[in-house]
Amino acid sequence: MYFANPLGLIALLSLPTIVVIHMYHRRLPPVLVAGLHLWGGDMKQPTSGRKRERLPLSKSLLFELLAALLLSLVLSQPRFGELDSVQHVVAVLDGSASMSAVGTDGVSFRNRAVAELEQRLAVARRGSVVTLIVTGRRPELLACPAVSWTEARERLVNWQPSSPKHDIATALDMAAQVAEKSGQVLLLTDHLPGENARIGDSVDVVAVGQSLGNVAIIAARWSQDPQTLDGKVYVRLSNRGSRAARTRLIGRREESALFDQSVELPANAERAIEVGVKGGAGQIVVTTETPNDPLAIDNSVTLIEPKLRPVTVMNRLAKDDAAQRALQRVLAQMPDVKSGTEATAQLVIDTADSLPSSRRDLWWLGVGPLDRSAEARKAAKDLLGPFLIDKRHALADGVSLAGVVWAGVQPLKLDATPIISAGDQFLLSKLNGTATTAFLLNIELGKSNLTETPDWPILISNLVEQRREQLPGLRRWNYRLNEDIAFRLFEGREDAVADARPLALVHGTESRTLTRTPIIEIPPLDQTGVYVVKDGDAEFGRFAVNFFDPEESTLLTLRSGRREPVTTKNEGGYEIDSTLTWLLMAGIVSIILLSFANWRELAARRSLA
């Protein structure tokens, strides 16, 4: 048992006070007279003052002492065992990257929030508990359920806010469910939410931010020339401040500096920097060094050198065919495209009258006419439109067919899904019922003007790029936080599905398991750095995840302040929240009733006397 308000025990001094009063209380014996006229002045005798008498053990004394004792206990707010509820603080911590910024006093907003929470718990009732929820794209329960502040403080040691811009409403909804009726929700952030923010009226909001200028890297990319294998690093810098700033842009490979530039940035301005890099660098760390820059997470990015993903194409069309020349002209201008044999080809271009074999690792394009007989070609139709283009299909992206004469259209009798059509005629379609990704181009290119329009190179480029996307291996090597990551592990290997060996995604000292499937999909990652995909002991590939978020890098709008909850419980008054306290109050009421009954009994006796 303990007392929430120990100063209330001072009221126990009333007990000896009552005893002293009763010991020195003058009790005169009753005097019976026949009438008031017989009560004369000679009967009045002066007293010499009160004298200490023997303490009478009466019901009145006992009731007074007991009432004073119980009232003192009520004021001291006793707490005993499980009869009492303790204060439960559900703290919602803003996990935004801006919370890691350092103010002009040298203290980060994150540390200010922790200090505010510690101060709240220091003045809370003894035995109070706390639940910590960190906001993010997926809210995280950092300390739960209802742990002591000592345990919660240990969990806070490794908490470093680094999330891009996100909605905090989900975390607040979770906090409301945890708090229910017995908890208090406290939101610790670096800005006061606007009037339209979805925050409950009962949430206590404390903002610990400060308006600051900031220089940030808001975009970075590494491209590679397929011919020379040299690359270019593109970096976009932003001055999110009201004053001009000078920063130093440095690119390092291990310990050696690849480039080092001084950059002037006007107030509230952006600047793009492009630097040439020799091929084979592998990995570059690009940093900015700005005096008194408050936010560190947007000052550094890690870039992984991209790898070439060439598409091997086999063109089976005859050399004297107009379609062969039109295709070869476009393919020759495309990067990362090379010719190959039937055994190595990843994309085969053939005549439409010779259907492909069924293979999961084969892409095939059949170019019309569908029937090369003289009779069928003579019966073919030329169409001027209107053309119906399925814009949902990536193959038709950017294709308009304005002014195109689609010549040599023949009836299609195969099971196919149209991509481009005119009426009931399928002009470009995807074949169904085969493992091969096969497309049919129902056209005679020698009679059509399609090859002379911008739609022709767009169409072939879309085909090649879609094939490149489906090649095994990483598609990209540099991502931003909370971006979807997917790549193909294999294609065409039916036995690979039966291989139960999982992959491993390694980030620093942490590792997670990836299920071995043809397409690997990694949920959005919330930590920056280099990730390595391992197949057993072999490295399948590596990629980098960086922080790019112009909104979070803008610190000028941050403020400190507080928004009191609209509804509070007995605010500013005395709160009775103990079961034992209510029992003591009931005892005081009972004593008052017993005292009243005792007074009535004494009064009745005097009247009889």
C-alpha atoms as one frame of an Amber mdcrd trajectory, in Angstrom:
protein
   0.000   0.000   0.000   1.214   3.531  -0.772  -0.215   7.066  -0.923  -0.530
   9.026  -4.152  -0.688  12.284  -2.130   1.504  11.789   0.950   1.012  15.423
   2.056  -2.572  14.505   2.829  -1.303  12.589   5.863  -0.731  15.945   7.584
  -4.463  15.851   8.280  -3.744  13.108  10.853  -2.753  15.942  13.236  -6.489
  16.403  13.696  -6.596  13.214  15.840  -4.557  14.529  18.810  -6.319  17.877
  18.416  -9.694  16.205  18.949  -8.329  14.313  21.977  -6.980  17.521  23.561
 -10.284  19.320  23.018 -12.164  16.516  24.756  -9.709  16.453  27.694 -10.095
  20.195  28.381 -13.791  20.433  27.570 -15.685  21.847  30.716 -18.653  19.675
  31.653 -21.089  21.314  34.113 -23.430  19.099  36.174 -27.139  19.703  35.630
 -28.865  21.917  38.258 -32.610  21.564  38.850 -34.505  24.734  39.815 -38.248
  25.358  40.278 -38.213  28.491  38.147 -35.909  30.943  36.486 -36.784  33.612
  39.049 -34.998  31.468  41.680 -31.775  31.627  39.575 -30.164  34.635  41.125
 -26.843  36.362  40.904 -25.605  34.759  44.070 -25.734  31.431  42.243 -23.196
  32.622  39.628 -19.667  31.792  40.644 -16.551  32.808  38.634 -14.497  29.965
  37.209 -10.765  29.704  37.310 -10.491  28.402  33.711 -10.576  24.997  32.153
  -8.710  22.109  33.743  -7.534  18.866  32.263 -10.016  16.140  32.974 -10.066
  12.405  32.479 -10.655  11.562  28.843 -14.219  10.263  28.479 -14.527   7.251
  26.198 -17.818   8.187  24.606 -19.342   7.214  21.283 -19.088  10.843  20.169
 -15.298  10.854  20.702 -14.842   7.572  18.895 -16.965   8.723  15.944 -15.037
  11.997  15.657 -11.657  10.255  15.747 -12.725   7.681  13.193 -14.153  10.346
  10.872 -10.947  12.418  11.076  -8.844   9.319  10.367 -10.869   8.339   7.311
 -10.909  11.901   5.967  -7.098  12.070   6.301  -6.785   8.842   4.330  -9.050
  10.211   1.600  -6.869  13.324   1.262  -3.707  11.194   1.000  -5.247   9.064
  -1.840  -4.285   5.549  -0.717  -3.369   2.946  -3.324  -3.541  -0.729  -2.428
  -2.801  -3.748  -4.618  -4.966  -4.326  -7.702  -7.884  -2.341  -6.336  -6.532
   0.784  -8.015  -5.984   1.715 -11.646  -2.726   3.453 -12.622  -2.309   6.128
 -15.252  -1.756   4.773 -18.756  -0.064   7.146 -21.206  -0.295   6.086 -24.859
   2.451   8.138 -26.520   2.374   8.481 -30.310   5.864   9.434 -31.511   6.179
  11.147 -34.889   8.509   8.924 -36.906   9.062  11.491 -39.673  12.663  12.153
 -40.679  12.305  15.822 -39.746  12.097  14.743 -36.088  15.809  13.906 -36.248
  16.701  17.539 -37.090  18.847  19.428 -34.568  17.629  22.782 -33.260  19.683
  25.904 -32.646  20.236  24.765 -29.051  22.010  21.625 -30.250  19.192  19.304
 -29.147  17.348  17.220 -31.724  13.567  17.270 -31.933  13.663  13.558 -31.188
  15.457  14.174 -27.872  13.049  16.995 -27.034  10.128  14.618 -27.509  11.728
  11.989 -25.269  12.418  14.625 -22.589   8.796  15.787 -22.718   7.576  12.221
 -22.311   9.969  11.594 -19.425   8.738  14.742 -17.687   5.137  13.613 -18.081
   5.867  10.231 -16.547   7.901  11.779 -13.708   4.874  13.667 -12.347   2.394
  10.877 -13.086   1.015   8.634 -10.385   3.278   5.994  -8.966   3.139   2.803
 -11.007   1.940   4.564 -14.165   2.587   2.737 -17.433   3.233   3.808 -21.013
   2.675   2.426 -24.512   4.857   3.766 -27.335   3.611   3.896 -30.933   5.812
   5.244 -33.748   4.061   6.704 -36.775   4.986   5.628 -40.293   3.581   4.080
 -43.424   3.007   1.105 -41.140   2.747   2.218 -37.465   5.110   0.384 -35.126
   4.458  -0.634 -31.525   7.786   0.301 -29.971   6.893  -0.535 -26.360   3.725
  -2.398 -25.440   1.472  -3.296 -23.865   1.450  -0.793 -20.976   5.055  -1.176
 -19.839   6.918   0.699 -17.140   8.839   3.842 -18.026  12.121   2.071 -17.262
  11.426  -0.543 -19.936  10.076   2.037 -22.380  13.188   4.175 -21.996  15.357
   1.199 -22.978  13.273   0.757 -26.143  13.704   4.448 -26.992  17.491   4.215
 -27.064  17.580   2.773 -30.599  14.662   4.805 -31.966  15.769   7.122 -34.747
  12.973   8.783 -36.787  13.687   8.445 -40.526  10.371   7.919 -42.337   9.311
   9.940 -45.387   6.122  11.981 -45.340   3.155   9.905 -44.183  -0.275  10.115
 -42.580  -0.315   9.857 -38.771  -4.036   9.083 -38.606  -3.432   5.317 -38.674
  -1.140   5.515 -35.644  -3.656   7.685 -33.780  -6.428   5.183 -34.508  -4.232
   2.438 -33.064  -3.514   4.584 -30.008  -7.230   5.193 -29.436  -7.852   1.446
 -29.450  -5.019   0.839 -26.985  -6.097   3.643 -24.663  -9.825   2.822 -24.697
 -11.348   4.461 -21.605  -8.424   4.204 -19.187  -5.573   5.759 -21.170  -4.466
   9.218 -22.249  -3.247   9.681 -25.849  -0.252  12.000 -26.215   1.048  12.975
 -29.683   4.664  14.166 -29.794   5.528  15.765 -33.130   7.549  18.641 -34.610
   4.595  20.714 -35.851   1.079  21.497 -34.760  -1.393  19.763 -37.089  -3.814
  21.919 -39.044  -7.495  22.300 -38.342  -8.408  19.735 -40.986  -6.056  17.082
 -39.611  -7.735  13.858 -38.518  -6.863  14.076 -34.826  -9.313  13.253 -32.064
 -10.432  15.967 -29.644  -9.143  13.957 -26.683  -5.565  13.790 -28.012  -2.993
  15.935 -26.211  -0.657  17.330 -28.904   2.804  18.631 -28.034   4.988  20.056
 -30.830   8.741  20.333 -30.248   9.849  21.615 -33.678  11.622  24.787 -34.766
  11.700  26.697 -38.044  15.054  25.997 -39.705  16.721  26.263 -43.106  18.080
  23.075 -44.688  20.117  21.945 -47.706  19.113  18.519 -49.025  19.716  16.018
 -51.813  16.223  15.484 -53.222  17.143  13.258 -56.217  20.102  11.212 -57.452
  20.613   8.883 -60.379  23.475   6.932 -61.984  23.229   6.199 -65.704  25.596
   4.182 -67.897  26.601   4.438 -71.550  26.214   0.948 -73.111  28.976   1.690
 -75.605  31.767   3.120 -73.409  30.458   1.671 -70.091  31.225   5.049 -68.487
  28.538   6.616 -66.366  27.057   9.903 -65.259  25.929  10.750 -61.746  23.041
  13.177 -61.592  22.307  14.937 -58.283  19.620  17.538 -57.558  20.290  19.819
 -54.585  17.695  21.980 -52.862  18.108  24.898 -50.480  15.046  24.768 -48.241
  15.878  27.997 -46.448  15.296  31.735 -46.576  19.006  32.505 -47.020  21.557
  31.615 -49.689  23.821  28.696 -48.798  27.133  27.291 -49.928  27.571  23.537
 -49.836  30.269  21.085 -50.795  29.269  18.128 -52.986  31.585  15.129 -52.634
  31.466  11.727 -54.339  33.564   8.965 -52.796  34.397   5.413 -53.770  35.677
   3.745 -50.627  38.367   6.167 -49.404  39.084   7.958 -52.703  37.182  11.061
 -53.847  35.822  10.858 -57.396  34.580  14.447 -57.435  34.516  17.427 -55.077
  32.615  20.591 -55.979  31.581  23.773 -54.180  27.989  24.714 -55.010  26.182
  28.018 -54.432  22.468  27.695 -53.738  20.189  30.760 -53.639  17.397  30.896
 -51.095  14.468  28.550 -51.842  16.148  27.285 -55.013  17.211  23.980 -56.578
  20.193  23.108 -58.728  21.052  20.024 -60.793  24.635  18.752 -60.880  25.877
  16.171 -63.415  29.287  14.538 -63.036  30.998  11.983 -65.266  32.227   8.779
 -63.629  34.461   6.083 -65.121  32.935   2.650 -65.477  33.645  -0.005 -62.880
  33.279   2.219 -59.798  30.693  -0.192 -58.407  29.393   1.950 -55.547  29.539
   5.678 -54.799  28.601   7.625 -51.678  27.525  11.188 -52.489  27.422  13.656
 -49.591  26.873  17.347 -49.004  28.689  19.348 -46.353  26.862  22.535 -45.316
  27.731  24.602 -42.227  25.117  24.318 -39.461  22.910  22.014 -41.509  20.248
  20.653 -39.102  19.173  17.437 -40.882  21.695  14.696 -41.654  19.546  12.025
 -43.305  19.119  13.999 -46.560  22.806  14.908 -46.845  24.043  11.526 -48.050
  23.030   8.949 -50.664  24.574   5.668 -51.756  24.395   4.785 -55.454  25.011
   1.340 -56.938  26.435   1.255 -60.464  23.766   0.017 -62.901  24.406  -3.092
 -64.963  23.615  -3.607 -68.616  20.619  -5.789 -69.398  20.919  -6.430 -73.141
  18.071  -8.058 -75.038  19.109 -10.676 -77.612  16.900 -10.493 -80.713  16.714
 -12.915 -83.633  15.128 -11.563 -86.822  13.972 -14.442 -88.989  12.350 -12.315
 -91.666  13.776 -12.568 -95.165  16.358  -9.948 -96.097  14.290  -8.817 -99.076
  11.184  -8.393 -96.922  10.147  -4.767 -96.312   9.281  -5.668 -92.728  12.809
  -6.976 -92.127  14.398  -3.697 -93.229  11.934  -1.611 -91.181  12.602  -3.661
 -88.072  16.346  -3.686 -88.486  16.400   0.095 -88.882  14.685   0.569 -85.510
  16.618  -2.138 -83.646  19.935  -0.671 -84.789  19.120   2.596 -83.024  18.137
   1.020 -79.718  20.663   0.641 -76.873  21.389  -2.718 -75.234  20.016  -4.760
 -78.147  22.139  -7.416 -79.847  21.573 -10.122 -82.415  21.635 -13.758 -81.417
  20.976 -17.300 -82.524  17.853 -19.328 -81.961  19.401 -20.925 -78.877  20.328
 -17.598 -77.241  17.549 -15.333 -78.527  15.213 -13.824 -75.935  12.959 -12.225
 -78.544  12.235 -13.851 -81.905  10.687 -11.896 -84.785   9.199 -14.160 -87.444
   6.464 -14.322 -90.046   2.934 -14.509 -88.668   2.118 -17.725 -90.544   4.691
 -19.763 -88.559   3.577 -20.031 -84.922   6.186 -20.355 -82.141   6.912 -23.266
 -79.848   5.522 -23.087 -76.301   8.339 -21.903 -73.984   8.096 -19.721 -70.883
  11.420 -18.042 -71.590  10.519 -17.078 -75.177   8.992 -13.869 -76.504   7.787
 -13.893 -80.107   6.452 -11.335 -82.574   4.764 -12.544 -85.741   4.626  -9.981
 -88.545   1.894 -10.316 -91.209   0.476 -11.042 -93.548  -1.167 -13.897 -91.666
  -1.600 -15.868 -94.899   1.076 -15.238 -97.530  -0.826 -16.801-100.401  -1.611
 -14.491-103.341  -5.340 -15.066-102.983  -5.409 -14.171 -99.263  -3.246 -11.095
 -99.768  -5.522  -9.905-102.541  -8.597 -10.275-100.295  -6.958  -8.379 -97.432
  -8.354  -4.982 -96.357  -6.741  -1.612 -95.848  -8.087   0.323 -92.848  -7.934
   4.058 -92.140  -9.415   3.787 -88.656 -10.863   4.585 -86.270  -8.505   2.431
 -84.218  -9.288   1.181 -80.724  -6.103   1.105 -78.631  -5.963  -0.632 -75.246
  -3.928   1.957 -73.336  -3.748  -0.363 -70.324  -1.299  -2.590 -72.179   2.324
  -1.478 -71.962   2.876  -2.367 -75.624   0.517   0.427 -76.697   2.025   3.101
 -74.430   2.481   6.296 -76.450   0.961   4.867 -79.665  -1.624   7.150 -81.331
  -1.844   5.853 -84.978  -2.809   9.301 -86.250  -2.842   9.252 -90.069  -1.844
   5.569 -90.270  -3.072   3.389 -93.138  -3.172  -0.153 -91.753  -2.808  -2.329
 -94.859  -3.143  -6.055 -95.509  -5.570  -6.892 -92.677  -6.784 -10.504 -92.770
  -9.311 -12.362 -90.602  -7.710 -13.799 -87.444  -8.929 -17.285 -86.546  -6.675
 -17.870 -83.528  -7.534 -17.376 -79.826  -6.138 -13.936 -79.044  -6.687 -10.790
 -76.954  -6.738  -7.528 -78.932  -4.375  -4.670 -78.104  -5.115  -2.594 -81.215
  -8.296  -3.246 -83.176 -10.637  -1.672 -85.728 -14.202  -2.882 -85.528 -14.056
  -6.711 -85.331 -10.553  -6.857 -86.841  -7.617  -7.617 -84.515  -4.609  -5.584
 -85.709  -2.170  -6.207 -82.842  -3.068  -9.009 -80.435  -1.599 -11.333 -77.816
  -1.973 -15.039 -78.448  -3.640 -17.143 -75.762  -3.157 -20.816 -74.894   0.651
 -20.875 -75.111   3.450 -20.521 -72.560   5.274 -18.244 -74.997   4.590 -14.519
 -74.741   3.491 -14.173 -78.371   2.123 -11.190 -80.299   0.639 -11.030 -83.777
   0.955  -7.958 -85.998  -1.842  -8.325 -88.556  -0.385  -6.051 -91.253   1.538
  -6.015 -94.512   4.226  -3.461 -93.759   5.264  -3.068 -97.419   1.860  -1.553
 -98.215   1.342   0.412 -94.963   2.751   3.771 -93.945   3.080   2.652 -90.292
   6.869   2.326 -90.604   7.100   5.972 -91.681   5.281   7.315 -88.606   6.577
   7.924 -85.042   4.345   5.074 -83.848   6.576   2.429 -85.423   9.752   2.997
 -83.326   7.553   3.519 -80.228   5.824   0.184 -80.774   9.062  -1.784 -81.281
  10.763   0.025 -78.406   7.866  -0.876 -76.101   8.197  -4.522 -77.141  11.934
  -4.625 -76.454  11.664  -2.801 -73.129   8.872  -5.087 -71.950  11.062  -8.038
 -72.795  13.931  -6.460 -70.885  11.704  -6.018 -67.840  11.049  -9.765 -67.767
  14.707 -10.813 -67.860  16.053 -12.481 -64.690  18.003 -10.232 -62.351  17.519
  -6.853 -60.726  15.695  -4.310 -62.868  16.995  -1.318 -60.934  19.770  -0.740
 -58.449  18.765   2.488 -56.721  15.448   3.035 -54.926  13.871   5.450 -52.479
  12.345   4.627 -49.100   8.927   2.960 -49.178   9.203   2.139 -52.893   8.059
  -1.228 -54.239  10.917  -3.512 -55.305  10.385  -6.473 -57.640  12.595  -8.547
 -59.912  12.513 -11.869 -61.722  14.559 -14.695 -60.272  14.241 -17.074 -63.217
  12.072 -17.873 -66.239  11.560 -21.028 -68.192  12.974 -23.298 -65.487  10.077
 -25.454 -64.343  12.267 -27.352 -61.886  13.296 -24.125 -60.164   9.898 -23.863
 -58.485  10.526 -27.142 -56.706  13.778 -25.777 -55.268  12.831 -24.960 -51.676
  16.047 -23.126 -50.796  15.054 -19.582 -49.722  16.918 -16.422 -50.632  18.231
 -13.999 -48.031  17.964 -10.224 -48.044  20.898  -8.891 -46.009  21.079  -5.327
 -44.670  24.044  -4.729 -42.401  23.793  -7.319 -39.624  20.105  -8.000 -40.278
  18.812 -10.698 -42.602  15.342 -11.696 -43.750  14.128 -14.657 -45.790  12.729
 -14.313 -49.319  10.592 -17.114 -50.716  11.991 -18.584 -53.931   9.437 -17.796
 -56.638   9.817 -16.769 -60.306   9.092 -13.144 -59.347  10.490 -11.799 -56.072
   8.480  -8.973 -54.533  10.046  -7.148 -51.598   7.722  -5.012 -49.452   8.650
  -1.315 -49.275  11.732  -0.905 -47.105  11.882   1.729 -44.360  15.647   1.803
 -43.719  18.261   3.383 -45.949  21.470   1.628 -46.990  22.747  -1.164 -49.223
  20.793  -4.434 -49.438  22.288  -7.680 -50.760  20.196 -10.536 -52.178  21.985
 -13.845 -51.526  21.265 -17.238 -53.038  23.017 -19.459 -50.541  26.590 -18.184
 -50.328  26.443 -16.568 -53.786  25.416 -12.953 -54.282  22.475 -12.631 -56.656
  22.537  -8.829 -56.667  22.636  -5.702 -54.551  20.738  -2.440 -54.513  20.633
   0.785 -52.487  17.707   2.481 -50.749  17.986   6.233 -50.127  15.981   9.005
 -48.549  14.477  11.412 -51.086  11.582  13.493 -49.749  11.423  17.262 -50.440
   8.532  17.686 -47.988  10.376  16.161 -45.048  13.495  18.149 -45.954  11.495
  21.384 -45.584  11.901  22.485 -41.955  10.721  26.089 -42.286   7.136  25.195
 -41.366   8.028  23.418 -38.112   6.905  24.994 -34.852   6.710  24.263 -31.148
   3.540  24.531 -29.096   0.723  22.558 -27.591  -2.885  21.788 -28.384  -4.813
  20.905 -25.266  -7.401  18.142 -25.498 -10.911  19.496 -25.870 -12.373  17.225
 -23.201 -10.490  16.428 -20.025 -11.372  14.525 -16.859 -11.853  16.731 -13.772
  -9.297  19.184 -15.140  -7.808  21.393 -12.462  -9.768  19.693  -9.629  -9.463
  16.794  -7.276  -9.862  13.446  -9.018 -11.086  10.416  -7.133  -9.951   7.384
  -9.056  -9.228   4.841  -6.329 -11.612   2.094  -5.287 -10.211   2.253  -1.758
 -10.865   6.008  -1.639 -14.514   5.449  -2.476 -14.739   2.883   0.326 -13.273
   5.414   2.772 -15.808   8.015   1.652 -18.596   5.521   2.252 -17.187   4.937
   5.755 -17.242   8.690   6.506 -20.868   8.922   5.448 -21.702   5.941   7.682
 -19.986   7.568  10.675 -21.921  10.784  10.100 -25.180   8.811  10.123 -24.157
   6.926  13.296 -23.189  10.207  15.004 -26.554  11.677  14.118 -28.289   8.570
  15.526 -26.223   8.849  18.736 -27.152  12.530  19.081 -30.842  11.663  18.714
 -30.488   8.962  21.406 -28.833  11.410  23.881 -31.437  14.040  23.180 -34.197
  11.518  23.884 -32.610  10.574  27.249 -32.349  14.218  28.337 -35.999  14.818
  27.542 -37.034  11.831  29.683 -34.867  13.051  32.586
